[in-house]
Amino acid sequence: MKGDRKIEIMDTTLRDGEQTSGVAFLPSEKLQIAKLLLEELKVDRIEVASARVSDGELAGVQKITKWAEEKGYLDRVEVLGFVDTPASVDWLVSAGAKVMNLLTKGSLNHLTHQLKKTQEQHFEEIEACIAYAESKGISVNVYLEDWSNGMRNSPVYTLDLIDFLSKLSVKRIMLPDTLGLLSPEETKSYFTEITTKYPGVHFDFHAHNDYDLAVANVMEAILHGAAGIHTTINGLGERAGNAPLESVIAVIKDFTDFKINAQEQKVYRVSKLVEQFSGQHIPANKPVVGENVFTQTAGIHADGDNKKNLYFNDLMPERFGRQRKYALGKTSGKANILKNLEELGISLEKEELTKVTQRIIELGDKKERVTTEDLPYIISDVLQNNSITKEISIEGYHMTHSKGLKPSVQLRLNIHGESYDASATGDGQYDSFMKAVKKIYKSRKKQLPKLIDYHVSIPPGGKTDAFVETVITWDFGKIFKTKGLDPDQTVAAMMATEKMLNIFENFNQPTNSEESKLYGNEYRAIAR
């Protein structure tokens, strides 16, 4: 396919990606991901938050805009805003942001049943909001929410809105397939119609993946006039997620002559870090970034590769910072901490680097080696720990696990400086530990959150001495997750539980501190 246009990539991992169920990035994690997206992957723009969500969200955006301003990237950092003059614009100003992605109603169905307003009222309010934003030094892009349904069911209204916006000082008109319902043929038809009618307007396409057609729809959109594409790392996003950045980059490079700035060789390491920060594990067979996609396991494939690369295609692993393998797992020797962080493209703050270094030394004492694959796990664990005031700790424990006898535990918890002891037996070591914890909390007349999911993983290629990451999902009115990292699986689960107890204590003892606001609104564990 021929084309000499440049396609903008706007990555919305930090906004739309965070709408994945159970995902909420810490401010420090948001900053780290923003740095990687703009400086390592070199995407053109990033969308980092929704206005007016929480104090924690505001703190995260302020971290990013402060850094971006120092680097000269501020016009590439965008925030979703609403037609609520002056609230969203004022929020952006307080956050230090300069670009608002204004959410408007792209279908008559949404306008009529959600806003309950007329077309004229909505258009007037949009124009007033854009004018107010400009008066505050904020430039505006505009989303047409439910645009795909609008084109299907109310094209007169939707095209009227596009016509109206094309005459305002709007930088980009952004067309989302909000419900992921489009076929490639429809995408082709709608973009052909719109871009032919408005050849001078910059249109972005925002695809969702409900029918597993997001990348195919992206292809049709750019081939028929779209100037920008919205993506997320690992395809994070609501329901089935968004168009994955890693696949979009590969498709544009291999099936078109369009130009993009995004650096595909940095995709994998950013993908792995986002996997850890989000707690959403990448399927092993996911294109480009899945653990198995460059692993040949059949003997005939290895033989063919040796003779004339018979089983290679254009998706060579080296393009994405990876290596082809012929067996599951890989080995790595001891590594210098700073060098490995540098190789991963991670530039931590000085205090964070010190804590990561201390944690690596601590964990290194428990196992023979720390590998590059371990580092995203360790960094995620440290950043999560940084956000928890440790008022409750496991002071001591003694566990037994003998054949023919039930596992038992003697446990001592320190809660606000006071020691509590309990012993219990259970169906396993962690079960006996939890029963002892429940006894202590029963004595304090407190009911613990309900454990609803327990997930164990180790870094890719891990062996018997690998670190174990245990992610536990809890329900206490709010769904939240905690994680623990240790070479011992039971200890990792106990560490995750210790974090839960501290967060749970915060639920029960709210304060006015900024830290409490952060936990209540922004802590990764708490789902919106």
C-alpha positions as CSV (number, residue, x, y, z in Angstrom):
1,M,0.0,0.0,0.0
2,K,1.5,3.3,-1.0
3,G,1.4,6.5,1.0
4,D,3.7,9.4,1.9
5,R,1.7,10.7,4.9
6,K,2.9,10.7,8.5
7,I,0.6,9.0,10.9
8,E,0.5,10.4,14.4
9,I,0.4,7.9,17.3
10,M,-1.5,9.1,20.4
11,D,-1.1,6.6,23.2
12,T,-3.8,6.6,25.8
13,T,-2.5,3.8,28.1
14,L,-2.6,6.3,31.1
15,R,-6.2,7.3,30.5
16,D,-8.2,4.8,28.5
17,G,-5.9,2.0,29.3
18,E,-6.5,2.7,33.0
19,Q,-10.2,2.0,32.5
20,T,-9.2,-1.7,32.4
21,S,-11.0,-3.4,35.3
22,G,-8.8,-3.4,38.3
23,V,-6.1,-1.1,36.9
24,A,-5.2,2.2,38.5
25,F,-1.6,3.5,38.2
26,L,0.2,5.3,41.0
27,P,1.3,8.9,40.2
28,S,5.0,7.7,40.2
29,E,4.1,4.8,37.8
30,K,2.2,7.2,35.5
31,L,5.3,9.4,35.3
32,Q,7.5,6.5,34.6
33,I,5.3,5.3,31.8
34,A,4.9,8.8,30.4
35,K,8.7,9.1,30.2
36,L,9.0,5.8,28.4
37,L,6.3,6.6,25.9
38,L,7.7,10.0,24.9
39,E,11.4,9.4,25.2
40,E,11.9,5.7,24.5
41,L,9.0,4.7,22.3
42,K,8.8,8.3,20.9
43,V,5.0,8.3,20.3
44,D,3.7,11.7,19.1
45,R,1.3,12.4,22.0
46,I,0.0,10.8,25.2
47,E,-3.3,11.1,26.9
48,V,-2.7,10.9,30.7
49,A,-5.9,11.3,32.6
50,S,-9.5,12.4,32.8
51,A,-10.2,15.8,34.4
52,R,-11.9,16.0,37.8
53,V,-11.5,12.2,38.7
54,S,-9.6,12.5,42.0
55,D,-6.9,14.3,44.0
56,G,-4.6,11.4,43.2
57,E,-5.3,11.8,39.5
58,L,-4.4,15.5,39.8
59,A,-1.2,14.7,41.6
60,G,-0.3,12.2,38.8
61,V,-0.9,14.8,36.0
62,Q,1.0,17.4,37.9
63,K,4.1,15.1,38.1
64,I,3.9,14.5,34.3
65,T,3.3,18.1,33.2
66,K,6.1,19.4,35.4
67,W,8.5,16.9,33.8
68,A,7.1,17.5,30.3
69,E,7.5,21.2,30.6
70,E,11.1,20.8,31.6
71,K,11.7,18.6,28.5
72,G,9.7,20.7,26.1
73,Y,7.0,18.0,25.7
74,L,4.0,19.9,27.3
75,D,2.1,20.2,24.0
76,R,2.2,16.4,23.6
77,V,0.5,15.7,26.9
78,E,-3.3,15.6,26.7
79,V,-6.1,15.3,29.3
80,L,-9.7,14.3,28.7
81,G,-12.1,17.0,29.5
82,F,-15.9,17.5,29.5
83,V,-18.4,20.0,28.2
84,D,-18.9,21.5,31.7
85,T,-17.5,25.0,31.5
86,P,-15.5,26.0,33.4
87,A,-14.8,22.9,35.6
88,S,-12.7,20.7,33.3
89,V,-10.7,23.7,31.9
90,D,-10.0,25.0,35.3
91,W,-8.9,21.5,36.4
92,L,-6.4,21.3,33.5
93,V,-5.0,24.7,34.4
94,S,-4.4,23.6,38.0
95,A,-2.8,20.4,36.6
96,G,-0.4,22.4,34.4
97,A,-1.8,20.8,31.2
98,K,-2.1,22.7,27.9
99,V,-4.1,20.3,25.7
100,M,-7.7,19.2,26.4
101,N,-9.4,16.3,24.5
102,L,-13.0,17.5,24.8
103,L,-15.6,14.7,25.0
104,T,-18.7,15.5,23.0
105,K,-21.6,13.3,22.0
106,G,-21.0,11.8,18.5
107,S,-24.4,10.0,18.2
108,L,-27.9,11.3,18.5
109,N,-28.7,8.4,20.8
110,H,-26.1,9.5,23.4
111,L,-27.2,13.2,23.1
112,T,-30.9,12.4,23.5
113,H,-30.8,9.7,26.2
114,Q,-27.7,10.7,28.2
115,L,-27.4,14.4,28.0
116,K,-31.2,14.9,27.3
117,K,-30.3,18.0,25.3
118,T,-31.0,19.3,21.8
119,Q,-28.4,19.5,19.1
120,E,-28.4,23.3,19.3
121,Q,-27.9,23.3,23.1
122,H,-25.0,20.8,22.8
123,F,-23.3,22.7,20.0
124,E,-23.6,26.1,21.9
125,E,-22.1,24.5,25.0
126,I,-19.2,23.0,23.0
127,E,-18.4,26.3,21.4
128,A,-18.5,28.1,24.7
129,C,-16.2,25.5,26.3
130,I,-13.7,25.7,23.4
131,A,-13.7,29.5,23.7
132,Y,-13.1,29.4,27.5
133,A,-10.3,26.9,27.0
134,E,-8.6,29.2,24.5
135,S,-8.9,32.1,26.9
136,K,-7.0,30.0,29.5
137,G,-4.2,29.0,27.0
138,I,-5.6,25.5,26.5
139,S,-5.7,24.1,23.0
140,V,-8.5,21.7,22.1
141,N,-9.0,18.4,20.3
142,V,-12.5,17.0,20.2
143,Y,-13.8,13.4,20.7
144,L,-17.1,12.4,19.2
145,E,-18.1,9.7,21.7
146,D,-20.1,6.9,20.1
147,W,-19.2,8.2,16.6
148,S,-19.4,4.7,15.0
149,N,-23.0,4.3,16.2
150,G,-23.7,7.8,15.1
151,M,-22.5,7.0,11.6
152,R,-24.7,3.9,11.5
153,N,-27.9,5.2,13.1
154,S,-27.9,9.1,13.0
155,P,-25.5,10.2,10.3
156,V,-27.2,13.5,9.7
157,Y,-26.5,14.6,13.3
158,T,-23.0,13.1,13.4
159,L,-22.0,14.8,10.1
160,D,-23.6,18.1,11.3
161,L,-21.3,17.9,14.4
162,I,-18.2,17.3,12.3
163,D,-19.2,20.2,10.0
164,F,-19.7,22.4,13.0
165,L,-16.4,21.5,14.6
166,S,-14.5,21.9,11.3
167,K,-15.3,25.6,11.5
168,L,-14.0,26.1,15.0
169,S,-10.4,26.4,16.2
170,V,-10.1,22.7,16.9
171,K,-6.7,21.0,16.3
172,R,-8.0,17.5,15.8
173,I,-11.4,15.8,15.5
174,M,-11.1,12.3,17.1
175,L,-13.5,9.6,15.9
176,P,-13.9,6.7,18.4
177,D,-15.5,3.3,17.8
178,T,-16.6,3.5,21.4
179,L,-18.3,0.1,21.6
180,G,-15.9,-1.7,19.2
181,L,-18.7,-2.5,16.8
182,L,-17.3,-1.5,13.4
183,S,-16.3,-3.9,10.6
184,P,-13.3,-3.0,8.4
185,E,-15.7,-2.3,5.5
186,E,-17.7,0.2,7.6
187,T,-14.5,1.8,8.8
188,K,-13.4,2.2,5.2
189,S,-16.7,3.6,4.1
190,Y,-17.1,6.1,6.9
191,F,-13.5,7.5,6.7
192,T,-13.7,7.7,2.9
193,E,-16.9,9.8,3.2
194,I,-15.6,12.1,6.0
195,T,-12.1,12.7,4.7
196,T,-13.3,13.3,1.2
197,K,-15.8,15.9,2.5
198,Y,-13.2,17.6,4.8
199,P,-9.8,17.1,3.3
200,G,-8.1,19.7,5.4
201,V,-9.2,18.4,8.8
202,H,-7.0,16.2,10.9
203,F,-9.0,13.1,12.0
204,D,-7.9,10.6,14.6
205,F,-9.3,7.1,14.9
206,H,-9.8,5.5,18.3
207,A,-10.5,1.8,18.0
208,H,-11.8,-0.7,20.5
209,N,-11.3,-4.4,20.2
210,D,-14.6,-6.1,21.1
211,Y,-14.7,-8.2,17.9
212,D,-10.9,-8.5,17.7
213,L,-11.0,-6.2,14.7
214,A,-9.3,-3.1,16.2
215,V,-6.1,-3.5,14.3
216,A,-7.9,-4.3,11.0
217,N,-10.0,-1.2,11.5
218,V,-6.9,0.9,12.1
219,M,-5.5,-0.3,8.8
220,E,-8.7,0.8,7.0
221,A,-8.8,4.1,8.8
222,I,-5.3,5.1,7.8
223,L,-5.6,3.8,4.3
224,H,-8.7,6.1,3.9
225,G,-7.6,9.3,5.4
226,A,-7.1,9.1,9.2
227,A,-4.1,11.2,10.2
228,G,-3.8,9.8,13.7
229,I,-4.3,6.6,15.6
230,H,-5.0,6.0,19.3
231,T,-3.4,3.0,21.0
232,T,-2.6,1.5,24.4
233,I,0.3,-0.6,25.5
234,N,-0.6,-4.3,25.5
235,G,-4.1,-3.3,24.3
236,L,-5.2,-2.3,27.7
237,G,-8.7,-0.7,27.9
238,E,-12.3,-1.2,28.9
239,R,-13.9,-4.5,28.0
240,A,-11.8,-6.2,25.3
241,G,-9.4,-3.2,25.3
242,N,-8.0,-0.8,22.7
243,A,-5.9,-1.1,19.6
244,P,-2.5,-2.4,20.9
245,L,0.4,-0.1,20.2
246,E,2.8,-3.0,19.5
247,S,0.5,-4.4,16.7
248,V,-0.3,-1.1,15.2
249,I,3.3,-0.2,14.8
250,A,4.1,-3.5,13.1
251,V,1.1,-3.3,10.8
252,I,1.9,0.3,9.7
253,K,5.5,-0.5,9.1
254,D,5.0,-3.7,7.2
255,F,1.8,-3.1,5.2
256,T,2.0,0.6,4.3
257,D,4.5,3.3,3.3
258,F,3.2,5.7,5.9
259,K,5.7,7.3,8.3
260,I,5.6,7.0,12.1
261,N,7.9,8.2,14.8
262,A,7.3,5.3,17.2
263,Q,10.4,3.2,17.8
264,E,9.5,-0.5,17.6
265,Q,12.7,-1.8,19.1
266,K,11.7,-0.3,22.4
267,V,8.2,-1.9,22.5
268,Y,8.9,-5.1,24.4
269,R,10.6,-3.6,27.5
270,V,7.9,-0.9,27.8
271,S,5.3,-3.6,27.4
272,K,6.8,-5.7,30.2
273,L,7.0,-2.7,32.6
274,V,3.3,-1.8,31.9
275,E,2.4,-5.4,32.5
276,Q,3.8,-5.2,36.0
277,F,2.4,-1.8,36.9
278,S,-1.0,-2.7,35.6
279,G,-1.2,-6.2,37.1
280,Q,-2.6,-7.4,33.7
281,H,-0.6,-10.3,32.5
282,I,0.2,-10.6,28.8
283,P,-1.2,-13.7,27.1
284,A,1.7,-15.9,26.0
285,N,0.4,-16.0,22.4
286,K,-0.2,-12.2,22.1
287,P,1.4,-10.9,18.9
288,V,4.7,-9.1,19.2
289,V,5.0,-9.0,23.0
290,G,3.6,-12.5,24.1
291,E,6.2,-14.8,25.6
292,N,5.8,-17.6,23.1
293,V,5.4,-15.7,19.8
294,F,9.1,-15.9,19.0
295,T,9.6,-19.4,20.4
296,Q,9.8,-22.3,18.1
297,T,9.0,-25.6,19.9
298,A,8.5,-28.0,17.0
299,G,11.6,-29.8,15.9
300,I,10.7,-29.4,12.2
301,H,10.6,-25.6,12.6
302,A,14.0,-25.5,14.1
303,D,15.4,-27.7,11.3
304,G,13.8,-25.4,8.7
305,D,15.2,-22.3,10.3
306,N,18.7,-23.8,10.3
307,K,18.5,-24.6,6.5
308,K,17.1,-21.4,5.1
309,N,15.0,-19.6,7.7
310,L,12.0,-21.4,6.3
311,Y,9.8,-20.5,9.3
312,F,10.7,-16.8,9.6
313,N,8.4,-14.0,8.6
314,D,8.9,-10.2,8.6
315,L,8.1,-10.0,12.3
316,M,11.7,-10.7,13.3
317,P,12.1,-10.6,17.1
318,E,15.1,-8.3,16.9
319,R,12.9,-5.5,15.6
320,F,11.1,-5.4,19.0
321,G,14.2,-5.8,21.2
322,R,13.7,-9.6,21.5
323,Q,15.4,-12.8,20.6
324,R,14.2,-15.9,18.8
325,K,14.2,-19.0,21.1
326,Y,13.9,-22.7,20.5
327,A,13.0,-23.7,24.0
328,L,11.0,-22.1,26.8
329,G,12.9,-19.8,29.1
330,K,16.4,-18.3,28.9
331,T,19.3,-17.7,31.3
332,S,21.0,-14.6,32.5
333,G,23.9,-14.1,34.8
334,K,24.3,-11.6,37.7
335,A,24.0,-8.1,36.4
336,N,24.9,-4.7,37.6
337,I,21.8,-3.0,38.9
338,L,22.2,0.4,37.3
339,K,23.2,-1.1,33.9
340,N,20.2,-3.3,33.8
341,L,17.9,-0.5,34.7
342,E,19.5,1.5,31.9
343,E,19.0,-1.4,29.5
344,L,15.3,-1.5,30.4
345,G,15.0,2.2,29.6
346,I,14.0,3.0,33.2
347,S,15.2,6.3,34.8
348,L,14.0,6.2,38.4
349,E,14.0,9.1,40.7
350,K,17.0,9.1,43.1
351,E,15.0,8.0,46.1
352,E,13.2,5.3,44.1
353,L,16.5,4.0,42.7
354,T,17.9,3.8,46.2
355,K,14.9,1.8,47.4
356,V,15.0,-0.5,44.3
357,T,18.7,-1.1,44.9
358,Q,18.1,-2.0,48.6
359,R,15.3,-4.3,47.6
360,I,17.5,-6.1,45.0
361,I,20.2,-6.6,47.6
362,E,17.7,-7.9,50.1
363,L,16.2,-10.3,47.6
364,G,19.6,-11.3,46.3
365,D,20.4,-12.6,49.8
366,K,17.5,-15.0,49.4
367,K,18.4,-16.4,46.0
368,E,21.5,-17.0,44.0
369,R,20.9,-14.4,41.3
370,V,18.7,-11.5,40.2
371,T,18.1,-11.3,36.5
372,T,16.9,-8.6,34.1
373,E,13.5,-10.3,33.9
374,D,13.2,-9.9,37.7
375,L,13.5,-6.1,37.6
376,P,10.1,-5.1,36.4
377,Y,8.6,-7.2,39.3
378,I,11.0,-5.6,41.8
379,I,10.4,-2.1,40.6
380,S,6.6,-2.5,40.7
381,D,6.8,-4.0,44.2
382,V,9.0,-1.1,45.5
383,L,6.8,1.6,44.0
384,Q,3.7,0.0,45.5
385,N,5.4,-0.2,48.9
386,N,6.3,3.5,48.7
387,S,2.6,4.3,48.6
388,I,1.7,2.5,51.8
389,T,2.2,3.7,55.3
390,K,3.3,0.6,57.2
391,E,1.3,0.8,60.4
392,I,0.7,-3.0,60.4
393,S,3.5,-5.5,60.0
394,I,4.2,-9.2,60.4
395,E,6.5,-9.2,63.4
396,G,7.1,-13.0,63.5
397,Y,5.9,-16.4,62.4
398,H,6.6,-20.0,62.7
399,M,5.1,-22.5,60.2
400,T,5.1,-26.3,60.1
401,H,4.2,-28.5,57.2
402,S,4.5,-32.2,57.9
403,K,3.2,-35.2,56.1
404,G,0.1,-36.6,57.7
405,L,-0.5,-33.4,59.8
406,K,-2.3,-30.2,58.9
407,P,0.0,-27.2,58.4
408,S,0.0,-24.8,61.3
409,V,1.3,-21.3,62.1
410,Q,2.1,-19.2,65.1
411,L,1.8,-15.6,64.1
412,R,2.6,-12.2,65.7
413,L,1.3,-9.0,64.1
414,N,2.3,-5.6,65.1
415,I,-0.7,-3.2,64.8
416,H,0.0,0.5,65.6
417,G,2.9,-0.6,67.9
418,E,0.9,-3.2,69.8
419,S,1.7,-7.0,69.3
420,Y,-1.1,-9.5,68.7
421,D,-0.4,-13.3,68.8
422,A,-2.5,-16.1,67.3
423,S,-2.0,-19.7,66.1
424,A,-4.1,-21.7,63.7
425,T,-4.1,-24.8,61.5
426,G,-5.4,-24.9,57.9
427,D,-5.5,-26.8,54.6
428,G,-2.3,-25.2,53.6
429,Q,0.4,-22.8,55.0
430,Y,-1.3,-19.7,53.6
431,D,-4.7,-20.9,54.8
432,S,-3.4,-21.4,58.3
433,F,-1.8,-18.0,58.2
434,M,-5.1,-16.3,57.1
435,K,-7.0,-18.1,59.9
436,A,-4.5,-16.7,62.4
437,V,-4.9,-13.2,61.0
438,K,-8.7,-13.6,61.2
439,K,-8.5,-14.5,64.8
440,I,-6.5,-11.4,65.6
441,Y,-9.0,-9.2,63.7
442,K,-11.9,-10.9,65.3
443,S,-10.4,-9.9,68.7
444,R,-10.3,-6.3,67.4
445,K,-13.9,-6.7,66.3
446,K,-13.1,-6.1,62.6
447,Q,-14.1,-8.1,59.6
448,L,-11.5,-8.6,56.9
449,P,-12.0,-8.1,53.2
450,K,-13.0,-11.2,51.2
451,L,-10.3,-12.9,49.1
452,I,-11.7,-13.3,45.6
453,D,-8.7,-14.1,43.4
454,Y,-5.2,-15.4,44.0
455,H,-2.7,-15.3,41.1
456,V,0.9,-16.5,41.2
457,S,3.5,-15.8,38.5
458,I,7.3,-15.8,38.1
459,P,9.4,-13.8,35.6
460,P,9.8,-15.3,32.1
461,G,12.4,-18.1,32.1
462,G,12.3,-18.4,35.9
463,K,13.7,-21.5,37.4
464,T,13.2,-23.2,40.8
465,D,14.9,-20.3,42.6
466,A,12.8,-17.7,40.7
467,F,11.0,-14.9,42.5
468,V,7.3,-15.5,43.0
469,E,4.9,-12.7,42.5
470,T,1.6,-13.2,44.2
471,V,-1.3,-10.9,43.3
472,I,-4.3,-11.2,45.5
473,T,-7.7,-9.5,44.7
474,W,-9.8,-8.5,47.7
475,D,-13.4,-7.3,48.1
476,F,-14.5,-4.9,50.8
477,G,-17.1,-2.9,49.0
478,K,-14.3,-1.9,46.7
479,I,-12.4,-4.4,44.6
480,F,-8.6,-4.0,45.1
481,K,-5.4,-5.9,44.5
482,T,-2.1,-6.2,46.4
483,K,1.0,-8.0,45.5
484,G,3.9,-9.6,47.2
485,L,7.3,-10.6,45.9
486,D,9.6,-13.3,47.4
487,P,11.4,-16.5,46.4
488,D,9.0,-18.3,48.7
489,Q,5.4,-18.5,47.4
490,T,3.8,-18.5,50.9
491,V,5.9,-15.6,52.0
492,A,5.0,-13.6,48.8
493,A,1.3,-14.2,49.6
494,M,1.9,-13.1,53.3
495,M,3.5,-9.9,52.0
496,A,0.6,-9.2,49.7
497,T,-1.7,-9.8,52.7
498,E,0.3,-7.4,54.9
499,K,-0.2,-4.7,52.3
500,M,-3.9,-5.4,52.3
501,L,-4.0,-5.0,56.0
502,N,-2.4,-1.6,55.8
503,I,-4.8,-0.5,53.0
504,F,-7.7,-1.9,54.9
505,E,-6.7,0.0,58.0
506,N,-6.8,3.2,55.9
507,F,-10.3,2.4,54.8
508,N,-11.3,2.1,58.4
509,Q,-9.3,5.1,59.7
510,P,-9.6,7.8,57.0
511,T,-7.4,10.9,57.5
512,N,-7.2,14.2,55.8
513,S,-3.7,13.6,54.7
514,E,-2.7,13.7,51.0
515,E,-1.5,10.1,51.4
516,S,-5.0,9.0,52.4
517,K,-6.5,10.8,49.4
518,L,-4.0,9.0,47.2
519,Y,-4.9,5.6,48.6
520,G,-8.6,6.2,48.4
521,N,-8.6,7.5,44.8
522,E,-5.5,6.5,43.0
523,Y,-3.9,3.5,44.5
524,R,-3.6,0.8,41.8
525,A,-5.4,-1.7,43.9
526,I,-8.7,0.2,44.0
527,A,-10.9,-0.3,41.0
528,R,-13.1,2.5,39.9
